[in-house]
Amino acid sequence: MNDKPKDYVLGIVGSPRRDGNTDRLVDSVLRGAAMVGWPVEKVRLSEFDVRPCEGCLACYPGGLTRCAIHDDEMQKIVDRMERARLWILGTPVYCYGPVGQLKVFIDRWICLLPRVYSGTRAATVIPLHAAASGADPTLALLETLFRGFGLEHLGSLVCPDLLHVEDLDRHTEYVYQAVAFGRRLGERLLEYGASSDGNAATRSEDR
Ligand SMILES: Cc1cc2nc3c(=O)[nH]c(=O)nc-3n(C[C@H](O)[C@H](O)[C@H](O)COP(=O)(O)O)c2cc1C
């Protein structure tokens, strides 16, 4: 089976709010990565039909082709994930955790084959209304998830005090931070080079 080249950066937006805080912040991170030469792409989970795992475990082991859910759009996202060198997961905090759309999506990771995530890295973007510590449970979940898949977590951007979309216009510093974060992520990927597979866990907080 041929591995597909991992040659771009993929933003994955969990928030259902189009052009909302997560969407815009992920855009800015992607803009930063593009500045250092990375092709970028973004998916909004709310634009795909991703159904919740039914728990039958038919896919485990074996992969998505054995999943009992044949007729949703998870495979379309997985195809994009497989070609990406870096996944930028963006989620607002909803009721102390990640938004439900993201949790439904990551529950389906149980059927990801290693070729989808090996050599891939991850970063996180989390806007929320409360103080930064309000993102801790969400970050802990995502970091544990990445560790479980052997994905190196390259860092997180947590942006507190954002409730309404207009709040991001008051906090323009977040947009600059997001672009700088994306640049740094892009530069890190360049340092790893084309054939890297080091997965040592590191964490660089932008909080
Ligand atoms: C249903 C719901 C639950 C929320 N729960 C929390 C929460 O527990 N803690 C918090 O700080 N913000 C909470 N928020 C606020 C969102 O995190 C905040 O509005 C965020 O900026 C939304 O990002 P978005 O524009 O990408 O959707 C909640 C918002 C909604 C709609």
The ligand as an SDF file (V2000), in Angstrom:
LIG
                    3D

 31 33  0  0  0  0  0  0  0  0999 V2000
  -23.1780   25.9760   24.4230 C   0  0  0  0  0  0  0  0  0  0  0  0
  -21.9910   26.8140   24.8180 C   0  0  0  0  0  0  0  0  0  0  0  0
  -21.2670   26.4490   25.9330 C   0  0  0  0  0  0  0  0  0  0  0  0
  -20.1730   27.2160   26.3350 C   0  0  0  0  0  0  0  0  0  0  0  0
  -19.4680   26.8270   27.4420 N   0  0  0  0  0  0  0  0  0  0  0  0
  -18.3870   27.5550   27.8170 C   0  0  0  0  0  0  0  0  0  0  0  0
  -17.6130   27.1670   28.9560 C   0  0  0  0  0  0  0  0  0  0  0  0
  -17.8680   26.1620   29.6160 O   0  0  0  0  0  0  0  0  0  0  0  0
  -16.5510   27.9400   29.2990 N   0  0  0  0  0  0  0  0  0  0  0  0
  -16.2140   29.0690   28.5990 C   0  0  0  0  0  0  0  0  0  0  0  0
  -15.2480   29.7120   28.9580 O   0  0  0  0  0  0  0  0  0  0  0  0
  -16.9090   29.4380   27.4900 N   0  0  0  0  0  0  0  0  0  0  0  0
  -17.9760   28.7140   27.0990 C   0  0  0  0  0  0  0  0  0  0  0  0
  -18.6880   29.0810   25.9740 N   0  0  0  0  0  0  0  0  0  0  0  0
  -18.2480   30.2400   25.1960 C   0  0  0  0  0  0  0  0  0  0  0  0
  -17.4300   29.8410   23.9560 C   0  0  0  0  0  0  0  0  0  0  0  0
  -16.3090   29.0810   24.3040 O   0  0  0  0  0  0  0  0  0  0  0  0
  -16.9840   31.1170   23.2470 C   0  0  0  0  0  0  0  0  0  0  0  0
  -18.1220   31.8520   22.8770 O   0  0  0  0  0  0  0  0  0  0  0  0
  -16.1050   30.8660   22.0500 C   0  0  0  0  0  0  0  0  0  0  0  0
  -15.4370   32.0560   21.7130 O   0  0  0  0  0  0  0  0  0  0  0  0
  -16.9100   30.3790   20.8720 C   0  0  0  0  0  0  0  0  0  0  0  0
  -16.0670   30.1520   19.7800 O   0  0  0  0  0  0  0  0  0  0  0  0
  -16.6690   30.1240   18.2850 P   0  0  0  0  0  0  0  0  0  0  0  0
  -16.9890   31.5310   17.9180 O   0  0  0  0  0  0  0  0  0  0  0  0
  -15.6080   29.5410   17.4620 O   0  0  0  0  0  0  0  0  0  0  0  0
  -17.8770   29.2350   18.3260 O   0  0  0  0  0  0  0  0  0  0  0  0
  -19.7860   28.3480   25.5820 C   0  0  0  0  0  0  0  0  0  0  0  0
  -20.5360   28.7010   24.4380 C   0  0  0  0  0  0  0  0  0  0  0  0
  -21.6240   27.9490   24.0680 C   0  0  0  0  0  0  0  0  0  0  0  0
  -22.3990   28.3430   22.8320 C   0  0  0  0  0  0  0  0  0  0  0  0
  1  2  1  0
  2  3  1  0
  2 30  2  0
  3  4  2  0
  4  5  1  0
  4 28  1  0
  5  6  2  0
  6  7  1  0
  6 13  1  0
  7  8  2  0
  7  9  1  0
  9 10  1  0
 10 11  2  0
 10 12  1  0
 12 13  2  0
 13 14  1  0
 14 15  1  0
 14 28  1  0
 15 16  1  0
 16 17  1  0
 16 18  1  0
 18 19  1  0
 18 20  1  0
 20 21  1  0
 20 22  1  0
 22 23  1  0
 23 24  1  0
 24 25  2  0
 24 26  1  0
 24 27  1  0
 28 29  2  0
 29 30  1  0
 30 31  1  0
M  END
$$$$
